[in-house]
């Protein structure tokens, strides 16, 4: 009866990004495509926000004009249209000036790295100065022109009524614009954090990949050393094949991912090296649909499993070890099963069949690349040793090695 061995999850510590601050960049500095895209999206949304608030303010003035027209009609009085148009045009222009100044000043404060808590104070100061300038100029023009529309108490009443509305539009513009810039800053921090995390993950994966290379090199050199004593010519051929394999591995040393077909070719070449050990024979069979040739998997994820099967199979010399690698699509995942015949020792205790350098390395890399979105289990019984790996399926050729 098969028993499931639960494999512990190895966690990798990440940098502490809690104190991440926005850094200024010169115009000539390089920015990531994500930052450029976010800046473009932000500018478009900022224009839309300013236009929306301006249209809202225009609608308020239009509704006020229609309301006054209705009141005059109900009361049976004659409305002086040019007076009402002037009364609506002045606050309309003042409000649009407020909106434009708030938008521009917020952009300046944001680029100058001011604290967001100070933004409303600056907005209020700008609005107060502009309001005082507009209406003082208005009163001055009224007195000079001699118009009776805004004289004395009527002018003060008009000023008091419009200040309320202007304050509301100021409040709306200040809150929405500040919030828009705040979320933009949060998004830039998220992009910077993700970029730093990806850089760290890439470095960690490369480091873990490099852990496997000495292990593989050591095993191969041991085989070459053994072969030299029995067949010098075959040992020379093995050295040439080994050099070719190392050259290919070094060529893509900075790659994190590879395709299933690339991994298959690599394992075939590696098994070819081991076949030079004439005392043992290995046969690796791959079974999967050709549509999965371009399936993306972590680089050197299957080689440790095949090597583990060879090392711990318990087979004697002259026996043929058959290893079957089966890959299939399972919903949105790629399921890979590695199975080989297994001779359990007479004492019933497997020789480190589950946890080894390669298996531990695989777990660490899977945790970094997929967090908890993967499955990795080992099974064994009297006859077979089986490994099941399930990861998200991706056929994006843009991340395959070059």
HELIX and SHEET records of a PDB file:
HELIX    1   1 UNK A   33  UNK A   75  1                                  43    
HELIX    2   2 UNK A   81  UNK A  111  1                                  31    
HELIX    3   3 UNK A  116  UNK A  118  5                                   3    
HELIX    4   4 UNK A  119  UNK A  145  1                                  27    
HELIX    5   5 UNK A  152  UNK A  228  1                                  77    
HELIX    6   6 UNK A  232  UNK A  251  1                                  20    
HELIX    7   7 UNK A  260  UNK A  274  1                                  15    
HELIX    8   8 UNK A  290  UNK A  292  5                                   3    
HELIX    9   9 UNK A  303  UNK A  312  1                                  10    
HELIX   10  10 UNK A  357  UNK A  370  1                                  14    
HELIX   11  11 UNK A  397  UNK A  399  5                                   3    
SHEET    1   A 6 UNK A   3  UNK A   5  0                                        
SHEET    2   A 6 UNK A 374  UNK A 380 -1                                        
SHEET    3   A 6 UNK A 384  UNK A 392 -1                                        
SHEET    4   A 6 UNK A 333  UNK A 341 -1                                        
SHEET    5   A 6 UNK A 320  UNK A 330 -1                                        
SHEET    6   A 6 UNK A 281  UNK A 287  1                                        
SHEET    1   B 2 UNK A 257  UNK A 259  0                                        
SHEET    2   B 2 UNK A 296  UNK A 298 -1                                        
END                                                                             
